[in-house]
């Protein structure tokens, strides 16, 4: 039962999969992902989160750590939403990937950036899967949100907008895959489960999900336009990118 939801969802794409099985994650450069959610005694990012933000900043050639931190949050949000939503919609189970047992190597690409040694337990509720999906994602998103908001002074509202945008992106990929493979019931279930998250805190005020066609419009900006050569994302609240000299009054 534990392997089935993950293996079914893995067919959708790499963001919907992760490495499982035995081995020594620490020996291969992985760290428990919960370490990324901890701050130092002075409120600064710990080594794991700081290294990831610095790597993303270097890759994007930005000298603004808060911009890199915003995008780090959005990237991890996309991973955890995909790992919760995909199995729930396709198989009716949600892997319980606890932060103290899920290993992360941000230097690797999906699906191998995340590793769960062994087989994770699966959550499900007779009343529905919306609760387990939210729980599976928020055990990661809430502490990461708190860490990045404090350590990098990124607006908390902006970060929840990133989480909502990441969920909508995962939904689009999953929904398209389901329709292409004749899984119409799973496609409908994916929309229902995603909407349940977007209609409740902490994502309730982050934006609007449309279904004809499927799309999302957020009420904040992830700051990607501040990256050299960057622009506006398709779901951005902004219609025109402010100049970099516009400072920190960006919607968030």
C-alpha beads as a LAMMPS data file, in Angstrom:
LAMMPS data file: protein, C-alpha beads

252 atoms
251 bonds

1 atom types
1 bond types

-500.0 500.0 xlo xhi
-500.0 500.0 ylo yhi
-500.0 500.0 zlo zhi

Masses

1 110.0

Atoms # bond

1 1 1 0.000 0.000 0.000
2 1 1 2.777 2.448 0.871
3 1 1 4.616 2.082 -2.419
4 1 1 1.551 2.142 -4.698
5 1 1 0.591 5.832 -4.375
6 1 1 4.164 6.967 -4.952
7 1 1 4.860 4.652 -7.878
8 1 1 1.592 5.610 -9.571
9 1 1 2.260 9.334 -9.214
10 1 1 5.880 9.002 -10.338
11 1 1 4.642 8.434 -13.888
12 1 1 3.398 12.017 -14.019
13 1 1 6.902 13.485 -13.843
14 1 1 9.978 13.928 -11.653
15 1 1 8.387 16.442 -9.271
16 1 1 5.806 13.800 -8.358
17 1 1 8.444 11.246 -7.374
18 1 1 11.278 10.811 -4.919
19 1 1 13.988 8.322 -4.132
20 1 1 13.054 5.492 -1.782
21 1 1 14.798 2.387 -0.519
22 1 1 17.713 1.660 1.722
23 1 1 21.126 3.254 1.870
24 1 1 23.007 5.922 3.766
25 1 1 21.675 9.358 2.763
26 1 1 24.248 11.208 4.858
27 1 1 27.108 9.473 3.072
28 1 1 25.697 10.660 -0.261
29 1 1 25.457 14.312 0.703
30 1 1 21.861 14.403 1.920
31 1 1 20.645 16.107 5.102
32 1 1 17.330 15.807 6.889
33 1 1 15.117 18.440 5.333
34 1 1 13.925 19.568 8.758
35 1 1 17.377 21.063 9.282
36 1 1 16.551 23.627 6.595
37 1 1 13.680 24.900 8.715
38 1 1 15.805 25.733 11.761
39 1 1 17.331 29.137 12.411
40 1 1 20.378 30.030 14.432
41 1 1 20.082 31.648 17.845
42 1 1 20.293 35.059 16.188
43 1 1 17.478 34.326 13.741
44 1 1 19.722 33.733 10.735
45 1 1 19.268 30.850 8.318
46 1 1 21.008 27.644 9.285
47 1 1 23.756 26.158 7.097
48 1 1 21.478 24.028 4.898
49 1 1 19.000 26.770 4.017
50 1 1 21.709 29.411 3.684
51 1 1 23.697 27.243 1.271
52 1 1 20.617 26.649 -0.861
53 1 1 19.682 30.328 -1.012
54 1 1 23.249 31.272 -1.902
55 1 1 23.365 28.641 -4.650
56 1 1 20.114 29.868 -6.172
57 1 1 21.267 33.489 -5.959
58 1 1 24.489 32.597 -7.779
59 1 1 22.636 30.605 -10.426
60 1 1 20.239 33.480 -11.101
61 1 1 22.967 36.143 -10.796
62 1 1 20.991 38.130 -8.247
63 1 1 22.543 40.098 -5.413
64 1 1 19.265 40.111 -3.461
65 1 1 19.104 37.194 -1.006
66 1 1 15.394 37.752 -0.377
67 1 1 14.651 37.167 -4.067
68 1 1 16.586 33.906 -4.039
69 1 1 14.912 32.896 -0.771
70 1 1 11.467 33.532 -2.253
71 1 1 12.259 31.259 -5.186
72 1 1 13.762 28.577 -2.939
73 1 1 10.479 28.507 -1.044
74 1 1 8.450 28.255 -4.229
75 1 1 10.590 25.421 -5.561
76 1 1 10.279 23.352 -2.402
77 1 1 6.571 24.113 -2.224
78 1 1 6.139 22.682 -5.714
79 1 1 7.891 19.498 -4.623
80 1 1 5.868 18.882 -1.482
81 1 1 2.548 19.753 -3.122
82 1 1 3.273 17.400 -6.015
83 1 1 4.187 14.572 -3.651
84 1 1 0.920 15.055 -1.755
85 1 1 -1.524 15.902 -4.542
86 1 1 -0.391 13.340 -7.121
87 1 1 -0.761 10.207 -4.985
88 1 1 -4.020 11.482 -3.475
89 1 1 -5.660 12.113 -6.840
90 1 1 -4.370 8.985 -8.552
91 1 1 -4.368 6.381 -5.786
92 1 1 -6.358 7.724 -2.866
93 1 1 -3.437 7.837 -0.451
94 1 1 -1.075 10.543 0.763
95 1 1 2.529 9.730 1.748
96 1 1 3.401 11.011 5.204
97 1 1 6.869 12.487 4.594
98 1 1 7.904 13.777 7.995
99 1 1 10.622 16.468 8.024
100 1 1 12.742 14.504 10.486
101 1 1 12.913 11.479 8.177
102 1 1 12.859 13.009 4.695
103 1 1 16.345 13.671 3.333
104 1 1 17.225 16.501 0.949
105 1 1 20.152 17.096 -1.345
106 1 1 19.463 20.394 -3.149
107 1 1 22.437 19.803 -5.411
108 1 1 20.526 17.016 -7.141
109 1 1 17.529 17.332 -9.433
110 1 1 14.088 15.819 -8.957
111 1 1 13.274 13.084 -8.206
112 1 1 16.647 12.373 -6.599
113 1 1 16.794 15.587 -4.563
114 1 1 14.503 13.968 -1.980
115 1 1 15.071 10.562 -0.406
116 1 1 12.908 8.593 1.987
117 1 1 14.799 5.520 3.163
118 1 1 12.362 2.637 3.140
119 1 1 8.667 3.077 2.372
120 1 1 6.682 5.971 3.888
121 1 1 3.390 5.411 5.638
122 1 1 0.249 6.516 3.840
123 1 1 -2.436 8.795 5.262
124 1 1 -6.103 8.668 4.381
125 1 1 -9.393 9.633 5.974
126 1 1 -12.881 8.213 5.425
127 1 1 -14.192 11.773 5.158
128 1 1 -11.833 12.612 2.327
129 1 1 -8.271 13.356 1.337
130 1 1 -8.203 17.149 1.561
131 1 1 -7.061 17.075 5.180
132 1 1 -4.184 14.631 4.633
133 1 1 -3.030 16.538 1.528
134 1 1 -2.874 19.768 3.506
135 1 1 -1.144 18.090 6.424
136 1 1 1.455 16.421 4.205
137 1 1 2.414 19.743 2.633
138 1 1 2.087 22.057 5.611
139 1 1 4.383 20.063 7.903
140 1 1 7.047 21.402 5.544
141 1 1 5.609 24.694 4.343
142 1 1 4.746 26.193 7.724
143 1 1 8.223 25.891 9.298
144 1 1 9.955 26.817 6.034
145 1 1 7.680 29.852 5.700
146 1 1 8.565 30.943 9.232
147 1 1 12.285 30.461 8.638
148 1 1 12.436 32.386 5.360
149 1 1 10.147 35.172 6.532
150 1 1 12.349 35.818 9.545
151 1 1 15.818 35.117 8.161
152 1 1 15.396 36.841 4.788
153 1 1 12.678 39.407 5.557
154 1 1 10.398 38.098 2.825
155 1 1 6.738 39.018 3.226
156 1 1 4.755 36.189 4.761
157 1 1 1.830 36.994 2.470
158 1 1 4.118 36.800 -0.550
159 1 1 5.396 33.388 0.569
160 1 1 1.892 31.978 0.911
161 1 1 1.248 33.337 -2.561
162 1 1 4.254 31.332 -3.703
163 1 1 2.838 28.229 -2.038
164 1 1 -0.513 28.719 -3.740
165 1 1 1.139 29.333 -7.095
166 1 1 3.226 26.186 -6.655
167 1 1 0.103 24.165 -5.878
168 1 1 -1.646 25.539 -8.954
169 1 1 1.378 24.628 -11.066
170 1 1 1.415 21.078 -9.720
171 1 1 -2.308 20.845 -10.374
172 1 1 -1.932 21.902 -14.015
173 1 1 0.759 19.304 -14.695
174 1 1 -1.210 16.563 -12.963
175 1 1 -4.522 17.549 -14.550
176 1 1 -3.048 17.583 -18.062
177 1 1 -1.405 14.185 -17.497
178 1 1 -4.631 12.664 -16.214
179 1 1 -6.630 13.879 -19.205
180 1 1 -3.957 12.686 -21.639
181 1 1 -4.060 9.208 -20.077
182 1 1 -7.814 8.849 -19.775
183 1 1 -7.885 9.389 -16.011
184 1 1 -10.749 11.866 -15.993
185 1 1 -11.945 10.990 -12.488
186 1 1 -8.446 11.546 -11.142
187 1 1 -8.260 14.869 -13.006
188 1 1 -11.499 16.002 -11.371
189 1 1 -10.317 14.780 -7.974
190 1 1 -7.066 16.723 -8.354
191 1 1 -9.013 19.939 -8.967
192 1 1 -11.256 19.282 -5.963
193 1 1 -8.309 18.588 -3.668
194 1 1 -6.359 21.626 -4.846
195 1 1 -9.391 23.870 -4.512
196 1 1 -9.908 22.642 -0.963
197 1 1 -6.410 23.875 -0.087
198 1 1 -6.821 27.172 -1.934
199 1 1 -10.176 27.877 -0.283
200 1 1 -8.841 27.600 3.269
201 1 1 -6.062 29.226 5.300
202 1 1 -3.229 29.796 4.821
203 1 1 -3.861 29.955 1.046
204 1 1 -7.417 31.306 1.016
205 1 1 -6.544 34.906 0.196
206 1 1 -3.586 34.172 -2.071
207 1 1 -5.411 34.248 -5.391
208 1 1 -8.174 32.797 -7.557
209 1 1 -8.400 29.402 -9.248
210 1 1 -10.307 29.267 -12.515
211 1 1 -11.398 26.050 -14.211
212 1 1 -12.553 27.100 -17.669
213 1 1 -9.752 26.958 -18.636
214 1 1 -7.785 25.742 -15.630
215 1 1 -5.628 28.588 -14.374
216 1 1 -4.629 30.618 -11.354
217 1 1 -4.148 34.324 -10.709
218 1 1 -2.265 35.233 -7.569
219 1 1 -2.494 38.448 -5.565
220 1 1 1.229 38.822 -4.904
221 1 1 4.493 38.670 -6.837
222 1 1 7.273 36.116 -6.255
223 1 1 9.943 38.765 -7.132
224 1 1 11.286 36.844 -10.123
225 1 1 11.162 40.045 -12.168
226 1 1 14.043 41.334 -10.014
227 1 1 16.359 38.610 -11.327
228 1 1 18.628 39.838 -14.149
229 1 1 16.793 38.959 -17.347
230 1 1 13.715 37.880 -15.399
231 1 1 10.153 38.857 -16.140
232 1 1 6.647 38.317 -14.859
233 1 1 5.239 34.863 -14.278
234 1 1 1.999 33.914 -15.994
235 1 1 -0.036 34.095 -12.789
236 1 1 1.528 37.298 -11.427
237 1 1 -0.607 40.040 -9.929
238 1 1 1.492 42.612 -11.792
239 1 1 0.743 43.548 -15.386
240 1 1 4.052 45.314 -15.892
241 1 1 7.340 44.698 -14.131
242 1 1 8.517 47.628 -11.990
243 1 1 12.086 48.748 -12.467
244 1 1 14.678 47.241 -10.150
245 1 1 15.078 50.657 -8.616
246 1 1 11.482 50.590 -7.409
247 1 1 12.680 49.150 -4.110
248 1 1 10.764 46.909 -1.801
249 1 1 7.249 48.117 -2.308
250 1 1 6.414 45.155 -4.506
251 1 1 2.998 43.621 -3.844
252 1 1 3.460 41.023 -1.142

Bonds

1 1 1 2
2 1 2 3
3 1 3 4
4 1 4 5
5 1 5 6
6 1 6 7
7 1 7 8
8 1 8 9
9 1 9 10
10 1 10 11
11 1 11 12
12 1 12 13
13 1 13 14
14 1 14 15
15 1 15 16
16 1 16 17
17 1 17 18
18 1 18 19
19 1 19 20
20 1 20 21
21 1 21 22
22 1 22 23
23 1 23 24
24 1 24 25
25 1 25 26
26 1 26 27
27 1 27 28
28 1 28 29
29 1 29 30
30 1 30 31
31 1 31 32
32 1 32 33
33 1 33 34
34 1 34 35
35 1 35 36
36 1 36 37
37 1 37 38
38 1 38 39
39 1 39 40
40 1 40 41
41 1 41 42
42 1 42 43
43 1 43 44
44 1 44 45
45 1 45 46
46 1 46 47
47 1 47 48
48 1 48 49
49 1 49 50
50 1 50 51
51 1 51 52
52 1 52 53
53 1 53 54
54 1 54 55
55 1 55 56
56 1 56 57
57 1 57 58
58 1 58 59
59 1 59 60
60 1 60 61
61 1 61 62
62 1 62 63
63 1 63 64
64 1 64 65
65 1 65 66
66 1 66 67
67 1 67 68
68 1 68 69
69 1 69 70
70 1 70 71
71 1 71 72
72 1 72 73
73 1 73 74
74 1 74 75
75 1 75 76
76 1 76 77
77 1 77 78
78 1 78 79
79 1 79 80
80 1 80 81
81 1 81 82
82 1 82 83
83 1 83 84
84 1 84 85
85 1 85 86
86 1 86 87
87 1 87 88
88 1 88 89
89 1 89 90
90 1 90 91
91 1 91 92
92 1 92 93
93 1 93 94
94 1 94 95
95 1 95 96
96 1 96 97
97 1 97 98
98 1 98 99
99 1 99 100
100 1 100 101
101 1 101 102
102 1 102 103
103 1 103 104
104 1 104 105
105 1 105 106
106 1 106 107
107 1 107 108
108 1 108 109
109 1 109 110
110 1 110 111
111 1 111 112
112 1 112 113
113 1 113 114
114 1 114 115
115 1 115 116
116 1 116 117
117 1 117 118
118 1 118 119
119 1 119 120
120 1 120 121
121 1 121 122
122 1 122 123
123 1 123 124
124 1 124 125
125 1 125 126
126 1 126 127
127 1 127 128
128 1 128 129
129 1 129 130
130 1 130 131
131 1 131 132
132 1 132 133
133 1 133 134
134 1 134 135
135 1 135 136
136 1 136 137
137 1 137 138
138 1 138 139
139 1 139 140
140 1 140 141
141 1 141 142
142 1 142 143
143 1 143 144
144 1 144 145
145 1 145 146
146 1 146 147
147 1 147 148
148 1 148 149
149 1 149 150
150 1 150 151
151 1 151 152
152 1 152 153
153 1 153 154
154 1 154 155
155 1 155 156
156 1 156 157
157 1 157 158
158 1 158 159
159 1 159 160
160 1 160 161
161 1 161 162
162 1 162 163
163 1 163 164
164 1 164 165
165 1 165 166
166 1 166 167
167 1 167 168
168 1 168 169
169 1 169 170
170 1 170 171
171 1 171 172
172 1 172 173
173 1 173 174
174 1 174 175
175 1 175 176
176 1 176 177
177 1 177 178
178 1 178 179
179 1 179 180
180 1 180 181
181 1 181 182
182 1 182 183
183 1 183 184
184 1 184 185
185 1 185 186
186 1 186 187
187 1 187 188
188 1 188 189
189 1 189 190
190 1 190 191
191 1 191 192
192 1 192 193
193 1 193 194
194 1 194 195
195 1 195 196
196 1 196 197
197 1 197 198
198 1 198 199
199 1 199 200
200 1 200 201
201 1 201 202
202 1 202 203
203 1 203 204
204 1 204 205
205 1 205 206
206 1 206 207
207 1 207 208
208 1 208 209
209 1 209 210
210 1 210 211
211 1 211 212
212 1 212 213
213 1 213 214
214 1 214 215
215 1 215 216
216 1 216 217
217 1 217 218
218 1 218 219
219 1 219 220
220 1 220 221
221 1 221 222
222 1 222 223
223 1 223 224
224 1 224 225
225 1 225 226
226 1 226 227
227 1 227 228
228 1 228 229
229 1 229 230
230 1 230 231
231 1 231 232
232 1 232 233
233 1 233 234
234 1 234 235
235 1 235 236
236 1 236 237
237 1 237 238
238 1 238 239
239 1 239 240
240 1 240 241
241 1 241 242
242 1 242 243
243 1 243 244
244 1 244 245
245 1 245 246
246 1 246 247
247 1 247 248
248 1 248 249
249 1 249 250
250 1 250 251
251 1 251 252
